[in-house]
Amino acid sequence: MKKSYQLGFSYFLGKILLYGVFWIFTFLTIYPLFWLVMSSFKTTQAFQMDRLGLPNPFFFGNYPMAWKIGKFDILFGNSLFYTITTTLAVLLFSFMAGFAFAKIKSKATGWLYKSFVIGILLTLQSIMVPLFLVTNAVGLYNTRLGILIPYIGIGLPMGVYLGTEFIKSIPDALIESARIDGASYGRIFASIVVPMTKPVAITLSILTFTGIWNEFMLINILASKETIKSLPVGILKFSGALATDYGKQFAALTIGMVPMLVFYLIFRKQITQGVSAGAVKG
Amino acid sequence: MKITTSKGEERWAYWLLVLPAVLLYFAVITFPTIFSIYLSMTNFSGGQLFGAELTFVGFRHYGEMFKDPYFWLALKNNFYIILVSVFGQIPIGFVLAYVLFRKLVGLQNFFQTMVYLPNTISTIVIGVMFQSFFSPYGAYTELLKKINPTYENTLMLDPNLAMIPVLIVILWMYTGYYMIIFLANLQKIDISVIEATKIDGANEWQTLRYVILPALSGVIVTTAILAISGSLKSFDLIFAMTAGNPARRTSVLSIYMFDNAFRGAPNYPLANAISTFMVVLSLLLIVIIQKLEQRFGGRE
């Protein structure tokens, strides 16, 4: 499009303005993160002397100390366990239900499916107190199961929605011919439906994985034992009593930030797709 | 086509497939929501939950809630977040998406990554980081001191100002989210329609005004709803950044509820009244969304 109206003075002014806006955003994203990472390589004294400059010399000691104080080996393990288990369970249960909703006739589908879709927009914060009370009452407070069950439950509305909508697009004929060949519904699910759900499975995995990896609110109230907490809870510890130990705080924040940054840079495309798929209407 | 299945087998398979999801969903979301409404009208003060004798007190705790100035403070802050989202994140996100979509700048992948990046980092990390960043010892203070050496940073201490850094961080963090949504939906528009209007002599503004915006009306409604319900969800970031302080001036509904349930002496019925209020508010929003979608949507 080499339209002449685009090439005047205002065209270049417009370009400068647009680039300006994007570079400002880029700066606003990079600078705080850069400041954080650089500060993590200063001793607390060095940080107090110079709060903006580059570390000179680079001090690496904050990392092992923050790692030890934060008990990050335990927390990383827990975060991985919760995230992977929840993601697998959400995938399985969502696609099972999605298959039934999409391909098996039943009068229950209408209201069951609708109740899941409503769950997408319900604010989880509003069930935090009752969930805490119920978890306590059934004796699951401070247990891994007591954390996994809510995690899976809150992942299901989006999963069931995406799963159902996707499985609807699988041709009925495929399932009917398998039925005629004598395959059971379980068999059809495992050998026809599941292999076909790959694109939506990737989207849903990324949504669930990032959601649970960063989840803080529920685990903060459902667990008080160090040994079952996850990464975000451990990081928050560095903002309270340890807040004046700047070097270690910044190291802890960097440790908490890096895995997600790497994950994002690897799966950028899929994450972008997941976000737009997740932005569904009610 | 008639399939060689008995109705019984079909029903059996259906419930077997649906049950795990339904049970978990009802246990985690539906039951606690309903139970919360019930508890909000009792005098439950901790201890045994099931089988305990609870006195029904009606709507007393709702009255307590509406009389509490901290409730209104929290609600007001939720409202500010809605304003920043609807009139900040959505328009800026749209403009950024449009510029990227029309390839009006180069480095599209790079810029897209930079704007979206804050979304990927844990809100707890972001919150604690900006607590430091905006604090008197943080980079923000030092930068302003370079401009004005006598600058005193009271941003995080002054109750009247404390909400400003929170809102800035919220704007910074989630604009990329809306940009991605708009970008994805812009890419669904048939490119030949845009080309055709160009050939007909429409300029950039006219194309935007008469072709692209109408095509996105449904998406705009959806993002507005996401922004409003998202504002009710804000918790982690503020919890980590200010914990609602100073003087609870940066509290939002969910933090107000958290304070009543988990800080100091627990007031569970009041906390449940707040939960119920939030559920009603989100259900109300869902209804509004559906009405708006029926009117403006369906053209994506």
Chai-1 contact restraints between the chains, C-beta under 6 A:
chainA,res_idxA,chainB,res_idxB,connection_type,confidence,min_distance_angstrom,max_distance_angstrom,comment,restraint_id
A,L18,B,V99,contact,1.0,0.0,6.0,A-B,restraint_1
A,L18,B,L104,contact,1.0,0.0,6.0,A-B,restraint_2
A,L18,B,V105,contact,1.0,0.0,6.0,A-B,restraint_3
A,Y19,B,V105,contact,1.0,0.0,6.0,A-B,restraint_4
A,F22,B,V105,contact,1.0,0.0,6.0,A-B,restraint_5
A,F22,B,F111,contact,1.0,0.0,6.0,A-B,restraint_6
A,F25,B,V115,contact,1.0,0.0,6.0,A-B,restraint_7
A,T26,B,M114,contact,1.0,0.0,6.0,A-B,restraint_8
A,L28,B,W172,contact,1.0,0.0,6.0,A-B,restraint_9
A,T29,B,M114,contact,1.0,0.0,6.0,A-B,restraint_10
A,T29,B,L117,contact,1.0,0.0,6.0,A-B,restraint_11
A,T29,B,P118,contact,1.0,0.0,6.0,A-B,restraint_12
A,P32,B,F133,contact,1.0,0.0,6.0,A-B,restraint_13
A,W35,B,A139,contact,1.0,0.0,6.0,A-B,restraint_14
A,L36,B,M129,contact,1.0,0.0,6.0,A-B,restraint_15
A,R51,B,E142,contact,1.0,0.0,6.0,A-B,restraint_16
A,L52,B,E142,contact,1.0,0.0,6.0,A-B,restraint_17
A,F93,B,P20,contact,1.0,0.0,6.0,A-B,restraint_18
A,F93,B,A21,contact,1.0,0.0,6.0,A-B,restraint_19
A,M96,B,L17,contact,1.0,0.0,6.0,A-B,restraint_20
A,A97,B,V18,contact,1.0,0.0,6.0,A-B,restraint_21
A,A97,B,A21,contact,1.0,0.0,6.0,A-B,restraint_22
A,F99,B,L17,contact,1.0,0.0,6.0,A-B,restraint_23
A,A100,B,Y14,contact,1.0,0.0,6.0,A-B,restraint_24
A,A100,B,L17,contact,1.0,0.0,6.0,A-B,restraint_25
A,A100,B,V18,contact,1.0,0.0,6.0,A-B,restraint_26
A,I104,B,E10,contact,1.0,0.0,6.0,A-B,restraint_27
A,I104,B,Y14,contact,1.0,0.0,6.0,A-B,restraint_28
A,S106,B,Y14,contact,1.0,0.0,6.0,A-B,restraint_29
A,G119,B,I29,contact,1.0,0.0,6.0,A-B,restraint_30
A,L121,B,S229,contact,1.0,0.0,6.0,A-B,restraint_31
A,L121,B,I286,contact,1.0,0.0,6.0,A-B,restraint_32
A,L122,B,S282,contact,1.0,0.0,6.0,A-B,restraint_33
A,T123,B,L232,contact,1.0,0.0,6.0,A-B,restraint_34
A,T123,B,K233,contact,1.0,0.0,6.0,A-B,restraint_35
A,T123,B,M278,contact,1.0,0.0,6.0,A-B,restraint_36
A,T123,B,S282,contact,1.0,0.0,6.0,A-B,restraint_37
A,Q125,B,K233,contact,1.0,0.0,6.0,A-B,restraint_38
A,Q125,B,F235,contact,1.0,0.0,6.0,A-B,restraint_39
A,Q125,B,S254,contact,1.0,0.0,6.0,A-B,restraint_40
A,S126,B,S275,contact,1.0,0.0,6.0,A-B,restraint_41
A,S126,B,M278,contact,1.0,0.0,6.0,A-B,restraint_42
A,S126,B,V279,contact,1.0,0.0,6.0,A-B,restraint_43
A,I127,B,P32,contact,1.0,0.0,6.0,A-B,restraint_44
A,I127,B,T33,contact,1.0,0.0,6.0,A-B,restraint_45
A,V129,B,A261,contact,1.0,0.0,6.0,A-B,restraint_46
A,V129,B,A271,contact,1.0,0.0,6.0,A-B,restraint_47
A,V129,B,N272,contact,1.0,0.0,6.0,A-B,restraint_48
A,V129,B,S275,contact,1.0,0.0,6.0,A-B,restraint_49
A,P130,B,P32,contact,1.0,0.0,6.0,A-B,restraint_50
A,P130,B,F35,contact,1.0,0.0,6.0,A-B,restraint_51
A,P130,B,S36,contact,1.0,0.0,6.0,A-B,restraint_52
A,L131,B,P32,contact,1.0,0.0,6.0,A-B,restraint_53
A,L133,B,L49,contact,1.0,0.0,6.0,A-B,restraint_54
A,V134,B,P32,contact,1.0,0.0,6.0,A-B,restraint_55
A,A137,B,L49,contact,1.0,0.0,6.0,A-B,restraint_56
A,A137,B,F50,contact,1.0,0.0,6.0,A-B,restraint_57
A,P150,B,V28,contact,1.0,0.0,6.0,A-B,restraint_58
A,I152,B,L24,contact,1.0,0.0,6.0,A-B,restraint_59
A,G153,B,L24,contact,1.0,0.0,6.0,A-B,restraint_60
A,G153,B,Y25,contact,1.0,0.0,6.0,A-B,restraint_61
A,G153,B,V28,contact,1.0,0.0,6.0,A-B,restraint_62
A,G153,B,I29,contact,1.0,0.0,6.0,A-B,restraint_63
A,L156,B,A21,contact,1.0,0.0,6.0,A-B,restraint_64
A,L156,B,Y25,contact,1.0,0.0,6.0,A-B,restraint_65
A,V160,B,A21,contact,1.0,0.0,6.0,A-B,restraint_66
A,E176,B,M1,contact,1.0,0.0,6.0,A-B,restraint_67
A,E176,B,I3,contact,1.0,0.0,6.0,A-B,restraint_68
A,R179,B,I3,contact,1.0,0.0,6.0,A-B,restraint_69
A,Y185,B,A13,contact,1.0,0.0,6.0,A-B,restraint_70
A,N214,B,S122,contact,1.0,0.0,6.0,A-B,restraint_71
A,F216,B,I124,contact,1.0,0.0,6.0,A-B,restraint_72
A,F216,B,D236,contact,1.0,0.0,6.0,A-B,restraint_73
A,M217,B,F235,contact,1.0,0.0,6.0,A-B,restraint_74
A,M217,B,D236,contact,1.0,0.0,6.0,A-B,restraint_75
A,P232,B,S122,contact,1.0,0.0,6.0,A-B,restraint_76
A,P232,B,I124,contact,1.0,0.0,6.0,A-B,restraint_77
A,I235,B,I124,contact,1.0,0.0,6.0,A-B,restraint_78
A,L236,B,I124,contact,1.0,0.0,6.0,A-B,restraint_79
A,L236,B,A240,contact,1.0,0.0,6.0,A-B,restraint_80
A,S239,B,V128,contact,1.0,0.0,6.0,A-B,restraint_81
A,L253,B,V125,contact,1.0,0.0,6.0,A-B,restraint_82
A,L253,B,V128,contact,1.0,0.0,6.0,A-B,restraint_83
A,L253,B,M129,contact,1.0,0.0,6.0,A-B,restraint_84
A,G256,B,S122,contact,1.0,0.0,6.0,A-B,restraint_85
A,G256,B,V125,contact,1.0,0.0,6.0,A-B,restraint_86
A,M257,B,I121,contact,1.0,0.0,6.0,A-B,restraint_87
A,M257,B,V125,contact,1.0,0.0,6.0,A-B,restraint_88
A,M260,B,T120,contact,1.0,0.0,6.0,A-B,restraint_89
A,M260,B,I121,contact,1.0,0.0,6.0,A-B,restraint_90
A,Y264,B,T120,contact,1.0,0.0,6.0,A-B,restraint_91
A,T272,B,I180,contact,1.0,0.0,6.0,A-B,restraint_92
A,V275,B,I180,contact,1.0,0.0,6.0,A-B,restraint_93
A,S276,B,I180,contact,1.0,0.0,6.0,A-B,restraint_94
A,S276,B,I181,contact,1.0,0.0,6.0,A-B,restraint_95
A,S276,B,A184,contact,1.0,0.0,6.0,A-B,restraint_96
A,A279,B,I181,contact,1.0,0.0,6.0,A-B,restraint_97
A,K281,B,T222,contact,1.0,0.0,6.0,A-B,restraint_98
A,K281,B,E293,contact,1.0,0.0,6.0,A-B,restraint_99
A,G282,B,I286,contact,1.0,0.0,6.0,A-B,restraint_100
A,G282,B,I289,contact,1.0,0.0,6.0,A-B,restraint_101
